[in-house]
Amino acid sequence: MNVEQLLEQAKLSCQKRGVRFTPAREQVFKLLSNHSSAVGAYELLDELKIIDPSAKPATIYRALDFLSQQGFVHKIESINAFVMCHHFGDCNHPVQLLICDECGLVEEIQSNDFDSALKEMASNKGFIISHQIVEAHGACQSCQ
């Protein structure tokens, strides 16, 4: 899906949910969607400052928080970076990320078997999972 299609899908999702997709949020969404690998907030800020010289860190962090809450992006905690979710119609889906430590490529995968096994193990411990992001680090096929 290209950037414009993702953007239209995001706008529709926001409209259905009754949340505002402000110009700042849209700019950050577009900048992030142009990256194939994970990107940090300050790198996005540098890119945003080219468009809006008055942009501040708070602008980026507020936009990223919103985009994350809407399920449009995933935060990769282990490297403090963000990656676009290309199938955000289901913003509550379990997230499993393969992260290449060499080139920075991030691939999102979905395994219902993995998700079911994790939920079952948690349930056996009396734990209910409300949100799941699994990060696996290694080397992609190109970097091996």
PyRosetta script that sets phi, psi and omega in degrees:
from pyrosetta import init, pose_from_sequence

init()
pose = pose_from_sequence("MNVEQLLEQAKLSCQKRGVRFTPAREQVFKLLSNHSSAVGAYELLDELKIIDPSAKPATIYRALDFLSQQGFVHKIESINAFVMCHHFGDCNHPVQLLICDECGLVEEIQSNDFDSALKEMASNKGFIISHQIVEAHGACQSCQ")
pose.set_psi(1, 134.3)
pose.set_omega(1, -178.9)
pose.set_phi(2, -84.2)
pose.set_psi(2, 173.1)
pose.set_omega(2, -175.1)
pose.set_phi(3, -58.6)
pose.set_psi(3, -44.7)
pose.set_omega(3, -177.8)
pose.set_phi(4, -65.3)
pose.set_psi(4, -38.0)
pose.set_omega(4, 177.4)
pose.set_phi(5, -66.5)
pose.set_psi(5, -42.8)
pose.set_omega(5, 177.1)
pose.set_phi(6, -61.8)
pose.set_psi(6, -41.6)
pose.set_omega(6, -179.7)
pose.set_phi(7, -63.0)
pose.set_psi(7, -44.8)
pose.set_omega(7, 178.7)
pose.set_phi(8, -63.8)
pose.set_psi(8, -40.5)
pose.set_omega(8, 178.3)
pose.set_phi(9, -63.2)
pose.set_psi(9, -41.3)
pose.set_omega(9, 178.8)
pose.set_phi(10, -64.6)
pose.set_psi(10, -43.8)
pose.set_omega(10, 179.2)
pose.set_phi(11, -61.6)
pose.set_psi(11, -42.8)
pose.set_omega(11, 177.4)
pose.set_phi(12, -62.6)
pose.set_psi(12, -42.8)
pose.set_omega(12, 178.5)
pose.set_phi(13, -60.4)
pose.set_psi(13, -44.2)
pose.set_omega(13, 179.2)
pose.set_phi(14, -63.9)
pose.set_psi(14, -42.2)
pose.set_omega(14, 179.1)
pose.set_phi(15, -60.8)
pose.set_psi(15, -45.3)
pose.set_omega(15, 179.4)
pose.set_phi(16, -63.2)
pose.set_psi(16, -35.5)
pose.set_omega(16, -177.4)
pose.set_phi(17, -85.9)
pose.set_psi(17, -9.7)
pose.set_omega(17, -179.8)
pose.set_phi(18, 72.9)
pose.set_psi(18, 31.6)
pose.set_omega(18, 177.4)
pose.set_phi(19, -115.2)
pose.set_psi(19, 153.5)
pose.set_omega(19, -175.8)
pose.set_phi(20, -87.9)
pose.set_psi(20, 129.6)
pose.set_omega(20, 174.6)
pose.set_phi(21, -101.6)
pose.set_psi(21, 83.5)
pose.set_omega(21, -173.6)
pose.set_phi(22, -68.0)
pose.set_psi(22, 163.7)
pose.set_omega(22, 177.1)
pose.set_phi(23, -56.9)
pose.set_psi(23, -38.3)
pose.set_omega(23, 179.3)
pose.set_phi(24, -65.7)
pose.set_psi(24, -42.9)
pose.set_omega(24, 178.6)
pose.set_phi(25, -63.5)
pose.set_psi(25, -39.9)
pose.set_omega(25, 179.2)
pose.set_phi(26, -64.3)
pose.set_psi(26, -42.0)
pose.set_omega(26, 179.4)
pose.set_phi(27, -61.7)
pose.set_psi(27, -45.8)
pose.set_omega(27, -179.2)
pose.set_phi(28, -66.0)
pose.set_psi(28, -39.6)
pose.set_omega(28, 176.6)
pose.set_phi(29, -57.8)
pose.set_psi(29, -48.1)
pose.set_omega(29, -179.7)
pose.set_phi(30, -62.5)
pose.set_psi(30, -45.1)
pose.set_omega(30, -179.8)
pose.set_phi(31, -60.8)
pose.set_psi(31, -45.8)
pose.set_omega(31, -179.1)
pose.set_phi(32, -66.2)
pose.set_psi(32, -37.2)
pose.set_omega(32, -177.7)
pose.set_phi(33, -69.8)
pose.set_psi(33, -15.2)
pose.set_omega(33, 177.0)
pose.set_phi(34, -83.3)
pose.set_psi(34, -5.0)
pose.set_omega(34, -179.3)
pose.set_phi(35, -100.5)
pose.set_psi(35, 135.8)
pose.set_omega(35, 176.3)
pose.set_phi(36, -93.4)
pose.set_psi(36, -14.0)
pose.set_omega(36, 177.7)
pose.set_phi(37, -118.2)
pose.set_psi(37, 175.9)
pose.set_omega(37, 179.6)
pose.set_phi(38, -66.1)
pose.set_psi(38, 149.5)
pose.set_omega(38, -178.6)
pose.set_phi(39, -138.4)
pose.set_psi(39, 142.1)
pose.set_omega(39, -180.0)
pose.set_phi(40, -84.0)
pose.set_psi(40, 160.7)
pose.set_omega(40, -177.7)
pose.set_phi(41, -61.5)
pose.set_psi(41, -40.7)
pose.set_omega(41, -178.1)
pose.set_phi(42, -71.7)
pose.set_psi(42, -29.7)
pose.set_omega(42, 173.6)
pose.set_phi(43, -65.6)
pose.set_psi(43, -41.4)
pose.set_omega(43, 176.3)
pose.set_phi(44, -64.6)
pose.set_psi(44, -38.1)
pose.set_omega(44, 178.2)
pose.set_phi(45, -61.5)
pose.set_psi(45, -43.8)
pose.set_omega(45, 177.9)
pose.set_phi(46, -59.0)
pose.set_psi(46, -40.9)
pose.set_omega(46, 178.6)
pose.set_phi(47, -68.1)
pose.set_psi(47, -39.9)
pose.set_omega(47, -180.0)
pose.set_phi(48, -66.1)
pose.set_psi(48, -35.3)
pose.set_omega(48, -179.2)
pose.set_phi(49, -64.4)
pose.set_psi(49, -22.7)
pose.set_omega(49, 175.5)
pose.set_phi(50, -67.0)
pose.set_psi(50, -36.8)
pose.set_omega(50, -179.9)
pose.set_phi(51, -85.6)
pose.set_psi(51, -41.9)
pose.set_omega(51, -176.7)
pose.set_phi(52, -133.0)
pose.set_psi(52, 92.8)
pose.set_omega(52, -176.3)
pose.set_phi(53, -58.3)
pose.set_psi(53, -19.7)
pose.set_omega(53, -179.0)
pose.set_phi(54, -88.3)
pose.set_psi(54, 2.3)
pose.set_omega(54, -178.7)
pose.set_phi(55, -61.9)
pose.set_psi(55, 139.3)
pose.set_omega(55, -178.9)
pose.set_phi(56, -119.3)
pose.set_psi(56, 163.5)
pose.set_omega(56, 176.8)
pose.set_phi(57, -53.0)
pose.set_psi(57, -39.2)
pose.set_omega(57, -180.0)
pose.set_phi(58, -59.3)
pose.set_psi(58, -34.6)
pose.set_omega(58, 178.3)
pose.set_phi(59, -59.3)
pose.set_psi(59, -48.1)
pose.set_omega(59, -179.4)
pose.set_phi(60, -65.5)
pose.set_psi(60, -48.9)
pose.set_omega(60, -175.9)
pose.set_phi(61, -64.4)
pose.set_psi(61, -39.4)
pose.set_omega(61, 177.0)
pose.set_phi(62, -64.2)
pose.set_psi(62, -43.6)
pose.set_omega(62, 179.9)
pose.set_phi(63, -64.6)
pose.set_psi(63, -44.5)
pose.set_omega(63, 179.9)
pose.set_phi(64, -64.6)
pose.set_psi(64, -38.1)
pose.set_omega(64, 176.0)
pose.set_phi(65, -60.7)
pose.set_psi(65, -45.9)
pose.set_omega(65, 178.7)
pose.set_phi(66, -62.0)
pose.set_psi(66, -49.6)
pose.set_omega(66, -178.0)
pose.set_phi(67, -62.1)
pose.set_psi(67, -35.7)
pose.set_omega(67, 177.3)
pose.set_phi(68, -69.2)
pose.set_psi(68, -44.7)
pose.set_omega(68, 178.3)
pose.set_phi(69, -60.4)
pose.set_psi(69, -33.0)
pose.set_omega(69, -179.5)
pose.set_phi(70, -82.5)
pose.set_psi(70, -7.7)
pose.set_omega(70, 179.3)
pose.set_phi(71, 83.0)
pose.set_psi(71, 14.6)
pose.set_omega(71, -179.1)
pose.set_phi(72, -82.2)
pose.set_psi(72, -27.2)
pose.set_omega(72, 179.5)
pose.set_phi(73, -134.7)
pose.set_psi(73, 160.1)
pose.set_omega(73, 175.3)
pose.set_phi(74, -118.6)
pose.set_psi(74, 136.5)
pose.set_omega(74, 173.8)
pose.set_phi(75, -89.7)
pose.set_psi(75, 130.3)
pose.set_omega(75, 176.3)
pose.set_phi(76, -98.0)
pose.set_psi(76, 99.5)
pose.set_omega(76, -173.6)
pose.set_phi(77, -60.5)
pose.set_psi(77, -40.3)
pose.set_omega(77, -173.1)
pose.set_phi(78, -65.8)
pose.set_psi(78, -23.6)
pose.set_omega(78, 179.0)
pose.set_phi(79, -122.7)
pose.set_psi(79, 8.1)
pose.set_omega(79, 178.2)
pose.set_phi(80, 50.0)
pose.set_psi(80, 55.6)
pose.set_omega(80, -178.4)
pose.set_phi(81, -141.7)
pose.set_psi(81, 173.6)
pose.set_omega(81, -176.4)
pose.set_phi(82, -128.4)
pose.set_psi(82, 151.8)
pose.set_omega(82, 178.4)
pose.set_phi(83, -141.3)
pose.set_psi(83, 144.6)
pose.set_omega(83, 179.8)
pose.set_phi(84, -71.1)
pose.set_psi(84, 140.4)
pose.set_omega(84, 171.9)
pose.set_phi(85, -95.9)
pose.set_psi(85, 120.8)
pose.set_omega(85, -175.6)
pose.set_phi(86, -91.6)
pose.set_psi(86, 5.5)
pose.set_omega(86, 176.4)
pose.set_phi(87, -139.5)
pose.set_psi(87, 56.4)
pose.set_omega(87, -171.6)
pose.set_phi(88, -84.2)
pose.set_psi(88, 14.9)
pose.set_omega(88, 174.5)
pose.set_phi(89, -60.9)
pose.set_psi(89, -31.1)
pose.set_omega(89, 178.2)
pose.set_phi(90, -111.3)
pose.set_psi(90, 87.9)
pose.set_omega(90, -172.5)
pose.set_phi(91, -76.0)
pose.set_psi(91, -2.1)
pose.set_omega(91, 178.9)
pose.set_phi(92, -105.4)
pose.set_psi(92, 12.9)
pose.set_omega(92, -177.7)
pose.set_phi(93, -70.0)
pose.set_psi(93, 149.8)
pose.set_omega(93, 175.4)
pose.set_phi(94, -68.2)
pose.set_psi(94, 142.4)
pose.set_omega(94, -175.4)
pose.set_phi(95, -112.4)
pose.set_psi(95, 127.8)
pose.set_omega(95, 175.1)
pose.set_phi(96, -128.9)
pose.set_psi(96, 121.0)
pose.set_omega(96, -175.0)
pose.set_phi(97, -117.9)
pose.set_psi(97, 135.1)
pose.set_omega(97, 172.0)
pose.set_phi(98, -102.8)
pose.set_psi(98, 120.6)
pose.set_omega(98, -173.4)
pose.set_phi(99, -118.1)
pose.set_psi(99, 119.6)
pose.set_omega(99, 178.1)
pose.set_phi(100, -82.9)
pose.set_psi(100, 120.3)
pose.set_omega(100, -179.6)
pose.set_phi(101, -76.3)
pose.set_psi(101, -11.2)
pose.set_omega(101, -179.6)
pose.set_phi(102, -88.1)
pose.set_psi(102, -55.7)
pose.set_omega(102, -174.0)
pose.set_phi(103, -106.7)
pose.set_psi(103, -10.2)
pose.set_omega(103, 178.2)
pose.set_phi(104, 88.3)
pose.set_psi(104, 0.5)
pose.set_omega(104, 178.7)
pose.set_phi(105, -59.0)
pose.set_psi(105, 137.9)
pose.set_omega(105, 176.3)
pose.set_phi(106, -125.1)
pose.set_psi(106, 123.0)
pose.set_omega(106, 177.4)
pose.set_phi(107, -112.8)
pose.set_psi(107, 129.1)
pose.set_omega(107, 175.1)
pose.set_phi(108, -93.8)
pose.set_psi(108, 130.1)
pose.set_omega(108, 177.7)
pose.set_phi(109, -122.9)
pose.set_psi(109, 160.5)
pose.set_omega(109, 175.5)
pose.set_phi(110, -134.6)
pose.set_psi(110, 125.5)
pose.set_omega(110, 177.1)
pose.set_phi(111, -128.5)
pose.set_psi(111, 110.6)
pose.set_omega(111, 178.0)
pose.set_phi(112, -65.6)
pose.set_psi(112, -32.4)
pose.set_omega(112, 177.7)
pose.set_phi(113, -63.0)
pose.set_psi(113, -45.3)
pose.set_omega(113, 179.0)
pose.set_phi(114, -62.3)
pose.set_psi(114, -46.8)
pose.set_omega(114, -179.9)
pose.set_phi(115, -59.5)
pose.set_psi(115, -45.9)
pose.set_omega(115, 179.8)
pose.set_phi(116, -63.1)
pose.set_psi(116, -43.1)
pose.set_omega(116, 180.0)
pose.set_phi(117, -63.2)
pose.set_psi(117, -43.0)
pose.set_omega(117, -179.9)
pose.set_phi(118, -64.2)
pose.set_psi(118, -44.8)
pose.set_omega(118, 178.8)
pose.set_phi(119, -62.6)
pose.set_psi(119, -39.6)
pose.set_omega(119, 179.6)
pose.set_phi(120, -66.0)
pose.set_psi(120, -44.2)
pose.set_omega(120, 178.5)
pose.set_phi(121, -62.8)
pose.set_psi(121, -40.6)
pose.set_omega(121, 178.7)
pose.set_phi(122, -65.1)
pose.set_psi(122, -44.6)
pose.set_omega(122, 179.8)
pose.set_phi(123, -59.7)
pose.set_psi(123, -40.1)
pose.set_omega(123, 178.4)
pose.set_phi(124, -61.9)
pose.set_psi(124, -23.2)
pose.set_omega(124, 177.8)
pose.set_phi(125, -97.3)
pose.set_psi(125, 5.0)
pose.set_omega(125, -179.0)
pose.set_phi(126, 75.7)
pose.set_psi(126, 25.0)
pose.set_omega(126, -176.0)
pose.set_phi(127, -112.7)
pose.set_psi(127, 138.4)
pose.set_omega(127, 176.2)
pose.set_phi(128, -111.8)
pose.set_psi(128, 122.7)
pose.set_omega(128, -180.0)
pose.set_phi(129, -82.0)
pose.set_psi(129, 126.3)
pose.set_omega(129, 178.3)
pose.set_phi(130, -101.7)
pose.set_psi(130, -23.0)
pose.set_omega(130, -177.5)
pose.set_phi(131, -155.8)
pose.set_psi(131, 137.5)
pose.set_omega(131, -176.5)
pose.set_phi(132, -134.3)
pose.set_psi(132, 125.3)
pose.set_omega(132, 168.6)
pose.set_phi(133, -134.2)
pose.set_psi(133, 117.6)
pose.set_omega(133, 178.5)
pose.set_phi(134, -108.4)
pose.set_psi(134, 126.1)
pose.set_omega(134, -178.9)
pose.set_phi(135, -113.0)
pose.set_psi(135, 123.1)
pose.set_omega(135, 176.9)
pose.set_phi(136, -117.2)
pose.set_psi(136, 121.7)
pose.set_omega(136, -179.3)
pose.set_phi(137, -99.3)
pose.set_psi(137, 146.2)
pose.set_omega(137, 178.9)
pose.set_phi(138, 176.9)
pose.set_psi(138, -144.6)
pose.set_omega(138, -179.2)
pose.set_phi(139, -127.6)
pose.set_psi(139, 131.1)
pose.set_omega(139, 177.7)
pose.set_phi(140, -71.3)
pose.set_psi(140, 172.7)
pose.set_omega(140, -177.7)
pose.set_phi(141, -60.4)
pose.set_psi(141, -38.5)
pose.set_omega(141, -179.3)
pose.set_phi(142, -68.2)
pose.set_psi(142, -29.5)
pose.set_omega(142, -175.9)
pose.set_phi(143, -94.8)
pose.set_psi(143, -5.9)
pose.set_omega(143, -178.2)
pose.set_phi(144, -71.9)
pose.dump_pdb("model.pdb")
